[in-house]
Amino acid sequence: MKDTKIYFYDFNAKLNHTINNNNHIYLSGYFGRDIFKNDFSEMSFGNKTFTTRWNHIYNPKLFSNITFINSNYDYGLGTVESGANSFEWKSNLKDWSLKSDFNYFANTSNTINFGGQTTYHRIMPGHAYGKGENEMDNEIKIPEANSLEHAIYISNIQKITSRLSVKYGLRYSLFQNIGEGILYHYDDENNVTGEEEYKRGEVYNTYHGLEPRIGINYTLTASTSVKAAYSRTRQYLHMASNSTSSSPLDIWLPSSPNIKPQISDQFSLGWFKNFASNRIETSIEAFYKKMKNTIDFKDHAELLLNEHLEGELRFGRSWSYGAEFLVKFNLDKWNGWVGYTWLKAEREIIGINGDKPYLSPYDHTNDISIVINRKINERSFFAANWVFYTGSPVTFPVGRYESGGVIVPLYSERNTERMPNYHRLDISYTLKGRNKKKRRWQGEWVFSVYNAYYSKNAWVINFVNDDDTPYEMHAEMIYLFSIIPAITYNFKF
C-alpha cells in the first residue's frame, strides 16, 4: 500500500559488576517501539524492560540467582484524521516479578535445581476515546485486571548409568485475581446479568495446580542418542488473536472466574546423531501437544469499544503435532544450521465455525530457517539468515450480497484462507576493534541489511471498494519493512 510510513527504534544496555569472587550484579534494560501510519490510521507497539540479577556462590556445590524484572508492554491504534468518528485505543500490560533460582551439585550423578517466583500483573485491556472537534459521546475504559501469579519448583538431572540420564521435576503454580476491579457475570447466552466490584488488594478468585515434567536421554553410541519428554503447563495469561479482522489485533486477558487457565500436555520423541567428530549435529524430533480451555473470539466479535470483552470469548480444545529437523555444523571457518519444521495446529470450540474443527492462527505448515556464519579473519565475520514460513490462517470475505440496499460481505469459514507465505534474507558484516593489551574498552561495527532482496511480506490485507467499479472489491496489501540498511556500534568495558 502506498503512502504508508513505518519507523522503529531499539535501545539495549547492560552493566555487569563484580563485587567479589562470590557476588556478581547484572543490570540490563531494553526500550523499543514500532510505529505504523498511513493516511487513515496509526498503530504502535512498544516495550520497556529492566532486569536486575544477583548471582551468589555459597560454596562449590551451591549457587543462586535472585532476579527482579519489570516490564511494560503497550500497544494501540486509532485514526489519524480528526473527523466525527476519529478515535484512539490504547492498552498495556505491566509486570513486576521477583524470582529465585538455586543450583545444587549434590554429586557427580545428581544436579538439583529449585526455586520460586512471584509476579504481579496489571493489564489495561483497552481505553478508547474520541479526538478532534467532534469527539465520541462516551469515553470507554475497560476495567483494569490485577492479578498475582506464584510458582515453586524442584527438578533433578540424574545420571543413572553411563548411557541413561533422566531430568524430572515438579512445579506448583497458583494464580489469584485481586482488586481493585469489576467482575461481570454472564448467563449461558453470554449476556451480562450483573457485576461485582472488589476493593484494592482483595482476592476474589484462585486457580492452582501441579505441573510435572520428565525427560529421558539414552545414549546408543558415542555419537547417537534418543530422547523422550513429557511436560504439563498451565497458562494464566491469554493472548486472544482476532484472525477475522483486517488488522492483526491481539488482546491480552488474565484468567478469571469467567476464563479458566489453559492447560497443555506435550509429548516429544527425538533421535540425535553427530558426524565428522561431532562437527555436524543432526536431529529429528516429533511432538504432539493437546490443550484444554483454549480461547478464541466468537464470530463477528466486538473488540475495541466493548467493556464486556469476556462475553465475546468462546472456549474449547486444541491440538498440534509435527516434526522438527535440524542440522548444525561447525567446520573450520564456517558454522550455522539448517532447520525445518512441519506443523499442524487445530482448534474445536463450541459456537465457532459451526462447532467444527478449524486451523489455529499459529498453523504454519512449513517453517524453514537457514543461518550461515563465515569467519573471514580474527576481526571480521560475515553472516546470513534466511527464513520462510507458510502464511497464517485467516478469515477473508469470499463473496458479497445485498440486503436492504446495503452490500454485506460474505466470509469464508473460520481460518480457511491464508496470508501469503513469508520469506526474508538478512545479511551482516562485523568488524571488531583491534585487541590491544591493557585496553578495557572493546567495540565492534556491524553493517547489516534487513530483507536484502526486498521481499514484500504482507502484514495486513484489506478489502476495499474498487474506485472504477463501486460494486466490486479488491484486496489491498500492507507490507512493512522493505530493504533496511543499518550501522550498529557495540561496545563493552
C-alpha positions as CSV (number, residue, x, y, z in Angstrom):
1,M,0.0,0.0,0.0
2,K,1.4,3.4,-0.9
3,D,1.7,6.4,1.4
4,T,2.4,4.1,4.3
5,K,5.1,5.1,6.9
6,I,6.8,3.0,9.5
7,Y,9.7,3.6,11.8
8,F,11.1,1.9,14.9
9,Y,13.8,2.2,17.4
10,D,15.5,-0.2,19.9
11,F,17.9,0.5,22.7
12,N,19.7,-2.1,24.8
13,A,22.0,-1.6,27.7
14,K,23.9,-4.0,30.0
15,L,26.1,-3.4,33.0
16,N,27.9,-6.1,35.0
17,H,29.7,-5.6,38.3
18,T,31.9,-8.0,40.3
19,I,31.6,-7.3,44.0
20,N,33.9,-10.2,44.9
21,N,34.5,-13.7,43.8
22,N,31.2,-14.9,45.3
23,N,28.9,-12.0,44.3
24,H,28.1,-10.5,40.9
25,I,25.5,-8.0,39.9
26,Y,24.0,-7.9,36.4
27,L,21.8,-5.0,35.1
28,S,20.1,-4.8,31.7
29,G,17.4,-2.7,30.1
30,Y,15.6,-2.6,26.8
31,F,13.4,0.1,25.2
32,G,11.8,-0.2,21.8
33,R,8.9,1.0,19.7
34,D,7.4,0.3,16.3
35,I,5.0,2.8,14.7
36,F,2.9,2.3,11.6
37,K,1.0,5.1,10.0
38,N,-0.9,5.8,6.8
39,D,-3.5,8.5,5.7
40,F,-6.2,6.8,7.7
41,S,-4.9,5.0,10.7
42,E,-2.0,4.6,13.1
43,M,-0.8,1.6,15.1
44,S,2.1,1.4,17.5
45,F,3.8,-1.2,19.8
46,G,6.3,-0.6,22.5
47,N,8.1,-2.4,25.3
48,K,10.2,-1.4,28.2
49,T,12.0,-3.9,30.4
50,F,14.5,-3.6,33.2
51,T,16.2,-6.6,34.9
52,T,18.5,-6.8,38.0
53,R,20.2,-10.1,38.8
54,W,22.3,-11.0,41.8
55,N,24.5,-14.1,41.4
56,H,25.8,-15.5,44.7
57,I,28.1,-18.5,45.2
58,Y,27.6,-20.1,48.7
59,N,30.1,-22.9,48.2
60,P,31.5,-25.1,45.4
61,K,28.2,-27.0,45.3
62,L,25.5,-24.4,45.7
63,F,24.9,-21.0,44.0
64,S,21.8,-18.9,43.4
65,N,20.4,-16.2,41.1
66,I,18.0,-13.6,42.6
67,T,16.3,-11.7,39.8
68,F,13.9,-8.7,39.7
69,I,12.2,-7.9,36.4
70,N,9.9,-5.0,35.4
71,S,8.3,-4.8,32.0
72,N,5.7,-2.5,30.4
73,Y,4.3,-3.6,27.0
74,D,1.8,-1.2,25.4
75,Y,0.1,-1.1,22.1
76,G,-2.6,0.9,20.4
77,L,-4.3,2.0,17.3
78,G,-6.5,4.8,16.1
79,T,-7.4,7.1,13.2
80,V,-5.2,9.9,12.0
81,E,-7.8,12.4,10.9
82,S,-10.0,14.4,13.4
83,G,-13.4,13.6,12.0
84,A,-16.6,12.8,13.8
85,N,-15.7,9.1,14.1
86,S,-12.0,9.5,14.9
87,F,-10.7,7.7,18.0
88,E,-7.7,6.4,19.8
89,W,-7.5,3.0,21.5
90,K,-4.7,2.0,23.9
91,S,-3.8,-1.0,26.0
92,N,-0.9,-2.1,28.1
93,L,0.5,-5.0,30.2
94,K,2.7,-4.3,33.2
95,D,4.6,-6.9,35.2
96,W,6.7,-6.8,38.3
97,S,8.4,-10.1,39.0
98,L,10.8,-11.5,41.7
99,K,12.3,-14.9,41.3
100,S,15.0,-17.0,42.9
101,D,16.8,-19.9,41.3
102,F,19.2,-22.3,43.1
103,N,21.5,-24.8,41.7
104,Y,22.9,-27.6,43.9
105,F,25.5,-30.1,42.6
106,A,24.7,-32.9,45.0
107,N,27.2,-35.3,43.5
108,T,28.5,-36.5,40.1
109,S,25.2,-38.1,39.4
110,N,22.7,-35.5,40.6
111,T,22.2,-31.8,39.9
112,I,19.2,-30.3,41.7
113,N,17.5,-27.1,40.7
114,F,14.9,-25.4,42.8
115,G,13.3,-22.0,43.4
116,G,10.2,-19.9,43.2
117,Q,8.7,-16.8,41.6
118,T,6.1,-14.2,42.3
119,T,4.7,-11.9,39.6
120,Y,2.2,-9.0,39.9
121,H,0.3,-8.5,36.6
122,R,-1.6,-5.3,35.8
123,I,-3.5,-5.4,32.5
124,M,-5.4,-2.5,30.9
125,P,-7.3,-4.4,28.2
126,G,-8.5,-1.2,26.5
127,H,-9.1,2.5,26.8
128,A,-10.9,4.2,23.9
129,Y,-11.7,7.8,23.5
130,G,-12.5,10.3,20.7
131,K,-10.3,13.0,19.5
132,G,-10.7,16.1,17.4
133,E,-13.6,18.6,17.4
134,N,-16.4,16.0,17.2
135,E,-15.4,13.6,19.9
136,M,-17.4,10.4,20.7
137,D,-20.1,10.9,23.2
138,N,-18.7,8.4,25.7
139,E,-15.2,7.5,26.7
140,I,-14.9,3.7,27.2
141,K,-12.4,2.2,29.5
142,I,-12.4,-1.5,30.2
143,P,-11.6,-2.1,33.9
144,E,-8.1,-2.9,34.8
145,A,-7.3,-6.5,35.6
146,N,-4.9,-7.1,38.5
147,S,-3.5,-10.5,39.5
148,L,-0.8,-12.3,41.3
149,E,1.0,-15.4,39.9
150,H,3.2,-17.6,42.1
151,A,5.2,-20.7,41.5
152,I,7.7,-23.0,43.2
153,Y,9.6,-25.8,41.6
154,I,12.2,-28.5,42.1
155,S,14.0,-30.7,39.5
156,N,16.8,-33.1,39.3
157,I,19.2,-34.1,36.5
158,Q,20.1,-37.7,37.4
159,K,22.7,-39.8,35.7
160,I,21.5,-43.3,36.2
161,T,24.1,-45.2,34.1
162,S,26.8,-44.2,31.6
163,R,24.1,-44.4,28.9
164,L,21.0,-43.3,30.7
165,S,20.1,-39.9,32.2
166,V,16.8,-38.5,33.4
167,K,15.6,-35.0,34.1
168,Y,12.5,-34.9,36.2
169,G,10.7,-32.2,38.2
170,L,7.5,-30.8,39.6
171,R,6.2,-27.2,39.6
172,Y,3.3,-25.9,41.6
173,S,1.6,-22.7,40.3
174,L,-1.0,-20.5,41.9
175,F,-2.9,-17.6,40.3
176,Q,-5.0,-15.0,42.1
177,N,-7.4,-12.3,40.8
178,I,-7.2,-9.3,43.1
179,G,-8.9,-5.9,43.3
180,E,-9.3,-3.2,42.6
181,G,-11.6,-4.4,39.8
182,I,-15.0,-5.2,38.4
183,L,-16.2,-8.7,37.7
184,Y,-19.1,-9.1,35.2
185,H,-21.5,-12.1,35.4
186,Y,-22.8,-13.8,32.3
187,D,-25.6,-16.2,31.5
188,D,-25.5,-19.2,29.2
189,E,-26.1,-16.9,26.2
190,N,-23.1,-14.7,27.3
191,N,-25.3,-11.8,28.2
192,V,-24.3,-9.6,31.2
193,T,-26.5,-10.4,34.2
194,G,-24.7,-8.4,36.9
195,E,-21.5,-7.2,38.3
196,E,-19.4,-7.1,41.5
197,E,-16.8,-4.6,42.5
198,Y,-13.8,-5.6,44.6
199,K,-11.6,-3.4,46.7
200,R,-7.9,-2.9,46.2
201,G,-5.9,-6.0,47.3
202,E,-9.0,-8.1,47.7
203,V,-8.5,-11.7,46.4
204,Y,-11.7,-12.9,44.7
205,N,-10.6,-15.9,42.7
206,T,-7.9,-18.5,42.8
207,Y,-6.6,-21.2,40.4
208,H,-3.7,-23.6,41.1
209,G,-2.3,-26.9,40.1
210,L,0.7,-29.2,39.6
211,E,2.9,-29.2,36.5
212,P,5.0,-32.4,36.3
213,R,7.7,-32.9,33.7
214,I,10.2,-35.6,32.8
215,G,12.8,-36.1,30.1
216,I,14.8,-39.2,29.3
217,N,18.1,-39.3,27.4
218,Y,19.5,-42.7,26.3
219,T,22.9,-42.9,24.5
220,L,23.0,-45.6,21.9
221,T,26.6,-45.0,20.7
222,A,29.2,-42.3,21.3
223,S,27.5,-40.2,18.6
224,T,23.9,-41.3,18.7
225,S,21.2,-40.8,21.3
226,V,17.4,-40.8,21.7
227,K,15.3,-38.5,23.9
228,A,11.7,-38.5,25.1
229,A,9.9,-35.9,27.1
230,Y,6.6,-35.0,28.7
231,S,5.5,-31.8,30.4
232,R,2.3,-30.2,31.6
233,T,2.0,-26.4,31.8
234,R,-0.7,-24.0,33.0
235,Q,-1.2,-20.7,31.3
236,Y,-2.9,-17.9,33.3
237,L,-2.4,-15.0,30.9
238,H,-4.0,-15.3,27.5
239,M,-3.5,-13.6,24.2
240,A,-6.6,-13.8,22.0
241,S,-6.0,-13.1,18.3
242,N,-8.7,-11.7,16.1
243,S,-7.8,-13.5,12.9
244,T,-11.1,-12.4,11.3
245,S,-10.1,-8.7,11.4
246,S,-8.3,-6.7,8.7
247,S,-5.8,-5.7,11.4
248,P,-3.6,-8.1,13.4
249,L,-5.1,-7.2,16.7
250,D,-4.2,-9.2,19.8
251,I,-5.7,-8.6,23.2
252,W,-4.3,-9.8,26.5
253,L,-6.6,-11.1,29.2
254,P,-5.9,-12.8,32.5
255,S,-7.7,-15.9,33.8
256,S,-10.8,-15.0,35.9
257,P,-14.0,-16.7,37.1
258,N,-15.1,-16.4,33.5
259,I,-11.9,-17.6,31.9
260,K,-10.2,-20.8,33.0
261,P,-6.5,-21.4,32.7
262,Q,-5.3,-23.1,29.6
263,I,-3.7,-26.4,30.4
264,S,-1.4,-28.2,27.9
265,D,0.2,-31.6,27.8
266,Q,3.1,-32.0,25.4
267,F,4.9,-35.2,24.4
268,S,8.1,-35.4,22.3
269,L,10.4,-38.1,20.9
270,G,13.7,-37.4,19.2
271,W,16.7,-39.0,17.5
272,F,20.1,-37.3,17.6
273,K,23.2,-38.2,15.6
274,N,26.6,-36.5,15.3
275,F,29.0,-36.8,12.4
276,A,32.6,-35.8,11.5
277,S,33.9,-35.9,15.0
278,N,30.9,-34.0,16.4
279,R,31.4,-31.1,13.9
280,I,28.0,-31.9,12.3
281,E,24.9,-32.4,14.6
282,T,21.6,-33.7,13.3
283,S,18.3,-34.4,14.9
284,I,14.7,-35.4,14.1
285,E,12.1,-34.8,16.8
286,A,8.4,-35.4,16.7
287,F,5.9,-33.8,19.0
288,Y,2.2,-33.8,20.0
289,K,0.5,-31.2,22.1
290,K,-3.1,-31.1,23.4
291,M,-4.7,-28.2,25.2
292,K,-8.0,-27.7,27.0
293,N,-9.7,-24.4,27.8
294,T,-8.5,-22.9,24.6
295,I,-10.0,-19.5,24.0
296,D,-10.9,-17.6,20.8
297,F,-13.3,-14.8,19.8
298,K,-16.8,-15.6,18.6
299,D,-17.7,-14.8,15.0
300,H,-18.2,-11.0,14.4
301,A,-16.8,-10.2,17.9
302,E,-16.8,-6.6,19.1
303,L,-13.4,-5.8,20.4
304,L,-12.3,-2.2,20.5
305,L,-15.2,-0.5,22.2
306,N,-16.6,-3.3,24.3
307,E,-16.2,-3.2,28.1
308,H,-17.6,-6.8,28.3
309,L,-14.8,-8.5,26.3
310,E,-15.1,-11.7,28.3
311,G,-18.6,-12.2,26.8
312,E,-17.1,-12.2,23.3
313,L,-14.9,-15.3,24.1
314,R,-15.6,-18.9,23.5
315,F,-13.8,-21.9,24.9
316,G,-12.9,-25.4,23.7
317,R,-9.9,-27.6,23.0
318,S,-6.9,-27.5,20.6
319,W,-4.1,-29.8,19.5
320,S,-1.0,-29.6,17.4
321,Y,1.6,-32.1,16.1
322,G,4.6,-32.1,13.8
323,A,8.2,-32.8,13.4
324,E,11.4,-30.8,13.6
325,F,14.6,-31.5,11.5
326,L,17.9,-29.7,12.4
327,V,21.4,-29.9,11.0
328,K,24.1,-27.8,12.8
329,F,27.6,-27.6,11.5
330,N,30.9,-26.1,12.8
331,L,33.5,-26.6,10.0
332,D,36.7,-24.6,10.4
333,K,35.6,-21.0,9.4
334,W,32.0,-21.9,8.6
335,N,29.3,-22.6,11.1
336,G,25.5,-22.4,11.3
337,W,22.4,-24.5,11.0
338,V,19.5,-25.5,8.7
339,G,16.2,-26.2,10.4
340,Y,12.8,-27.3,9.1
341,T,9.5,-27.7,11.0
342,W,6.3,-29.3,9.7
343,L,3.4,-28.4,11.9
344,K,-0.4,-28.9,12.0
345,A,-2.4,-27.0,14.6
346,E,-6.2,-27.1,15.0
347,R,-9.0,-26.0,17.4
348,E,-12.5,-27.1,18.2
349,I,-14.7,-24.6,20.0
350,I,-18.4,-24.7,20.5
351,G,-20.0,-21.7,18.9
352,I,-17.3,-21.1,16.3
353,N,-17.1,-22.4,12.7
354,G,-20.3,-24.4,13.2
355,D,-18.7,-26.3,16.0
356,K,-16.4,-27.9,13.5
357,P,-12.5,-28.1,13.9
358,Y,-10.6,-25.3,12.2
359,L,-7.0,-24.2,11.8
360,S,-5.3,-22.3,14.6
361,P,-3.8,-18.9,13.7
362,Y,-0.4,-20.5,14.6
363,D,-0.7,-23.2,11.9
364,H,2.5,-22.5,9.9
365,T,2.7,-25.8,7.9
366,N,6.2,-25.3,6.7
367,D,8.9,-23.3,8.6
368,I,12.5,-23.1,7.3
369,S,15.4,-21.3,8.8
370,I,19.0,-21.2,7.4
371,V,21.8,-19.5,9.2
372,I,25.4,-19.3,7.9
373,N,28.3,-17.6,9.6
374,R,31.7,-17.2,8.0
375,K,34.9,-16.2,9.9
376,I,36.9,-14.1,7.4
377,N,39.8,-13.4,9.9
378,E,40.2,-12.8,13.6
379,R,38.5,-9.4,13.3
380,S,35.8,-9.8,10.7
381,F,32.8,-12.0,10.2
382,F,30.0,-12.5,7.7
383,A,26.5,-13.8,8.5
384,A,23.4,-14.5,6.5
385,N,20.0,-15.6,7.8
386,W,17.1,-16.7,5.6
387,V,13.6,-17.6,6.9
388,F,10.5,-18.9,5.3
389,Y,7.1,-20.0,6.7
390,T,3.6,-20.7,5.4
391,G,1.2,-17.8,5.8
392,S,-1.1,-17.7,8.8
393,P,-4.6,-19.0,8.5
394,V,-7.2,-16.1,8.3
395,T,-10.8,-15.5,7.5
396,F,-11.4,-13.4,4.4
397,P,-14.5,-12.3,2.5
398,V,-15.2,-14.7,-0.4
399,G,-18.4,-13.0,-1.7
400,R,-21.0,-10.4,-1.0
401,Y,-24.7,-9.9,-1.2
402,E,-27.2,-7.1,-0.9
403,S,-29.6,-6.8,2.0
404,G,-32.0,-3.8,2.3
405,G,-29.9,-1.8,-0.1
406,V,-26.7,-2.5,1.8
407,I,-23.8,-4.5,0.5
408,V,-22.9,-7.2,3.0
409,P,-19.6,-9.2,2.8
410,L,-19.8,-13.0,2.9
411,Y,-17.0,-14.5,4.8
412,S,-15.3,-17.9,4.5
413,E,-15.4,-20.5,7.3
414,R,-13.0,-19.7,10.2
415,N,-9.4,-19.6,9.1
416,T,-9.8,-21.4,5.8
417,E,-7.8,-18.8,3.9
418,R,-4.2,-17.9,4.3
419,M,-1.9,-14.9,4.3
420,P,0.8,-15.1,1.6
421,N,3.9,-17.0,2.5
422,Y,6.6,-15.1,4.4
423,H,10.3,-15.2,3.4
424,R,13.2,-12.8,4.0
425,L,17.0,-12.7,3.8
426,D,19.2,-10.7,6.3
427,I,22.9,-10.3,5.9
428,S,25.6,-8.6,8.0
429,Y,29.3,-7.9,8.2
430,T,31.0,-7.5,11.6
431,L,34.3,-5.7,12.2
432,K,35.8,-6.0,15.6
433,G,38.3,-3.4,17.0
434,R,41.9,-4.3,17.5
435,N,42.6,-6.3,20.6
436,K,45.2,-4.3,22.4
437,K,46.8,-5.3,25.7
438,K,45.5,-3.4,28.8
439,R,42.7,-1.9,26.8
440,R,39.4,-2.3,28.7
441,W,37.2,-0.8,26.0
442,Q,36.2,-3.2,23.3
443,G,34.0,-2.3,20.4
444,E,32.7,-3.6,17.1
445,W,31.0,-2.3,14.0
446,V,28.1,-4.2,12.4
447,F,27.0,-3.3,8.9
448,S,23.7,-5.1,8.1
449,V,20.9,-5.3,5.6
450,Y,17.4,-6.4,6.6
451,N,15.3,-8.0,3.9
452,A,18.1,-7.9,1.4
453,Y,16.1,-8.9,-1.7
454,Y,13.1,-6.6,-0.9
455,S,10.5,-9.3,-0.2
456,K,7.1,-7.6,0.2
457,N,5.7,-9.7,3.0
458,A,2.1,-9.0,3.8
459,W,1.3,-7.6,7.3
460,V,-2.4,-6.7,6.7
461,I,-4.7,-7.4,3.8
462,N,-7.8,-5.1,3.5
463,F,-10.7,-5.5,1.1
464,V,-11.8,-2.1,-0.3
465,N,-14.3,-0.9,-3.0
466,D,-12.8,-0.5,-6.4
467,D,-12.7,3.1,-7.5
468,D,-13.7,2.3,-11.1
469,T,-16.3,-0.3,-10.2
470,P,-18.0,0.6,-6.9
471,Y,-19.8,-2.8,-6.7
472,E,-16.6,-4.7,-6.9
473,M,-13.8,-5.1,-4.3
474,H,-10.1,-5.7,-4.5
475,A,-7.5,-6.9,-2.0
476,E,-5.1,-4.2,-0.8
477,M,-1.9,-5.5,0.9
478,I,0.0,-3.5,3.5
479,Y,3.6,-4.7,4.0
480,L,6.2,-3.5,6.4
481,F,10.0,-3.1,6.2
482,S,11.4,-3.1,2.7
483,I,15.2,-3.1,2.5
484,I,16.6,-1.6,5.7
485,P,20.4,-1.0,5.9
486,A,21.8,-0.4,9.4
487,I,25.0,0.5,11.0
488,T,25.5,-0.5,14.6
489,Y,28.3,0.0,17.1
490,N,28.5,-2.3,20.1
491,F,30.9,-1.8,22.9
492,K,31.7,-3.2,26.3
493,F,34.1,-2.1,29.0
